[in-house]
Amino acid sequence: MQWAEAGVDRQQVDVLVIGGGGGGMAAAAAAAECGRKVQLVEKADKLGGTTSGWSIGSISATNTPHQLRRCILDNPQHHFEDMGLFKTRRAKSDNPALRRLLTDNVTETFCWLVSLGIEFAGPMPEPPHRKPRMHTVMPNSRAYAYHVGRYVRKLGVHIRLRSRAVELVRDGQRVIGAVVECDGRRVTILAKATVLATGDFSGSAELKERFVSKELAAVDPINVDSTGDGLRLGIAVGGRVLNGDVLLGPEMRFVPPRNNLIRMIPPWRFVGQAMRWSFENLPPSILRPFVMSFMTTALAPTPALFAEGAILVNKRGERFVDEGPGAALALAAQPEKIGYILLDSALARKFSAWPNYISTAPGIAYAYIDDYRRNRKDIFHSASSLEALADRLGMSRSALSASLATARAARGGIDTGPDASGAWYALGPVKSYIVLTDGGLAVNERLQVLDAADRPIDGLYAAGSAGQGGVLLQGHGHHIGWAFTSGRLAGRHAAFETDREASASATVGA
């Protein structure tokens, strides 16, 4: 028996779930629903992970009650086909078996979430989906941690917060639990089945350098807790990572406000119901001010801003890159990794109405320059002259002026302002982020982790980003859908693993 060095404190459960995001909560709930003794360990101080963090919180699914109420006839086969129409972030092979697993089971997952008290608005359209399938959680993505977390506790799952799994324990080649660090001590938790649901590795410079590049390793993550712990644990016992170099980012986003009012809305069911009713019944003119307070929170500026003449400068006012596809990566190497987007008044007027928007969330709304003026006074800056704007931002006047001259020369003499009014604007700080990584442990359709020869590693399962298994999840609503769906399936299979263990023991005894 290959024991990790640990203290004498040992515990025994049926199913051990490592990670408390969407996939982990779903796995714990599914195993507990099967009557198993379950323990969930989460290194953060609360449940939710990336699922309840920065995400919009949408889930794409077919044949939902929301679709049927609107007489939208849809089916999982069309969903499966449409997912294949997304242009992948890289020329990578997909995993059709896992894609089928998602599209065939996500509707049941969606209805399960609704049964727990989670409200959704929609469905909303998103090309290339042929039908509206994107359902957005109300009032915000914190509803997942609140409602699913309450359900998990109600089922009697033992939850360990601020606890990090550091090593898997094996008996021969079979995984039989993990060593967990908690409150400065180590605990060995033995389990008949273990589920890895620790999220992606966007917060690990080491793994980003290993699977992608040294340059991208320096780009900050959306979720600093996404450090790929489950991938490390799986690799250590023979697992392997698929599509490790597929990721969303680097992507420029406006830094979030210190006080995010949308995130502060309580995720209670009646609040979600009221918001869903409002989204479905109130005219856009009434909803717009509220929607804009979300839209201008931490979304990405459209590349069209730079194509039309906006300039990207660092905190010193220096233009450090051509504002093209490589700008986001270059920004991560600047002082404090922040930049500002410079516009003249003519460009600001252009981005005041459709079709020229500053940012968007598909299917929800578009935000223009005046929306940022009203809702994000912390990142909206204006002045009557370029020199005054430099002073307001604490930049060198000469550096900002030189940046403007350099941009004009680089763009073949295109005038970037100012117009007759002489006003200048800046939006920022902006930062570059790795939103998520799509590399996950190879798994089969039972969510068992596979070794180099595609053989299941006994006793070990993976879900969510940790167990993405090569399936490409481009488009809104697929990552969260996969997290909860794969988590529920992994939890069920892990529960049945305990049945097989019991049967094997009975056979040996006979």
Phi, psi and omega in degrees: 000125185267089181275138168284152176292124182206174178284181183282349183286111179230144180229157182234128175226172175280310183230129175251125177249126181253109182117132186243028172277202182301312181297318181292316178298319180294319179296316180297317180296315183296318179294320179292325177299334178275007177084017182269153173278118189237139171235135179243129178244135182223129185284338178281177182267008176202162177281162173131315180058207178295329181305318180257012180271251185275354189293150173295327175096022183272152175228129177261127183205162181244161178055034178278160175304327180293320175294315184295325177298332180259014178058035176267112180269122188214169178204158182299329180297316178294323176299315178302314181294319184290328176299329179286351180272346178294139175285114183293152181295339174212162179285084183241150175282140180272175173244090185301327182296318179285328175298318177296321179301320179292305187294330180281339187242350186291333179294317176298320177299314180301313181295326176297316179296319178298320181295338179275356178109008181272132181257144179230143171258153179121198008281156181243151182281150170205109176300147006269017174302131182284341178229155174296123183227350187274116180253127185255130184291145179240141357275344178196176186289351174296342179300329180296308181297322183294306187282314180291322178300318178298320181294317179300317179294321179298327180285353177090014177294132176278118183254125175251110175269164182052039182229126186242126176285126184249344182196141173275145178258137180234151169242102191068236178262001182268134175281127183235022177141201184207157171265129185238132174269127182210123178054041176078006178229165181251137179235133174263119180252112179272140182213150176286337176209144182234135179244124175269120181217053189265006179086193185270190182242028181297339180263010180250108177299323181298311182287326176296320177293321182294317187261339184239277180195161178294324180296316181288339179297336182275352182278133183292152176269163169292314181247110183292342179278353180276079186252015173068028182302319181295324178294318178298315180298316180294318179298323183296338180250016173109000178285169179220156183258134175253144178056040181297338181262013176260124183207162175258106183136176359291142182230130177285134175220150173292138180297143183290155177289156178296321178245100181270101185297325180296318181289341181276349179295128182296139184276033181289153186298316183293331176292316177299320179296317180296319181290320178298316178300318181297316180296327185270344188235331183280147178293150182305328182296328178279323182285333191305313181301321179291314181299321182293332178293334172276316187300330184261015186285295185208044181264173186270137172291140181293140176301338180299334177304313182285325178297331181269358173125357178294153183242140176255124179233160176272186186293345177269356181090012184267133173277118190248358184199153169291131188285066180239204184301333182271004186294321183296320178292320180295326181299325182295345180262003182272165179307127182058011176060027183239157177215176179224146179258120185260129179227146170270177185291329178295317179292323178298320178294323181297323182264037178254356183201161178303140010262015184256098182248158178279316181207163179207154165242120187307133176080356183251296182186175176239144180245135182247180186300321181290335176294321177288326177299320183278319191260341182229065179297340180285337180241002177259124183228137178216155179202161184281349179211163179296321180296318180294324178294319177301317179298318182296325182268000181071030181258162174287128178301316183293324180294317181292320178295319178294324178298319179296316180296320179296318180295318179299317180293319182293332182262023174068035177084006177300131182284120178259017175112181355278167175271196188299329183286336177077002182284150177229151183226152173221140174245125180159171014286149166247149176228160175261140182226150161271112185288316178195161173245144184258001178287129180217166179297142175294130179224159173265189184286352172265005181066022173282137178290137184254147177270190185296335180262016181064026175265138179296139173274114186304133175084002186236128179234163177215148182216166180065209181298327179296332180241041185287335167061025177091355179286135181268128188242040180293150182099152183289144173090358182266325180293315179290322176301317178293320181302306183289321182291310179295326178297313180298316181293318179297319179297320178294313181296323177296323178295319179292334175301323179293329176294317180296321177298317180295319180295319180297319180295320180294322180294316179297318180296324179292000000 
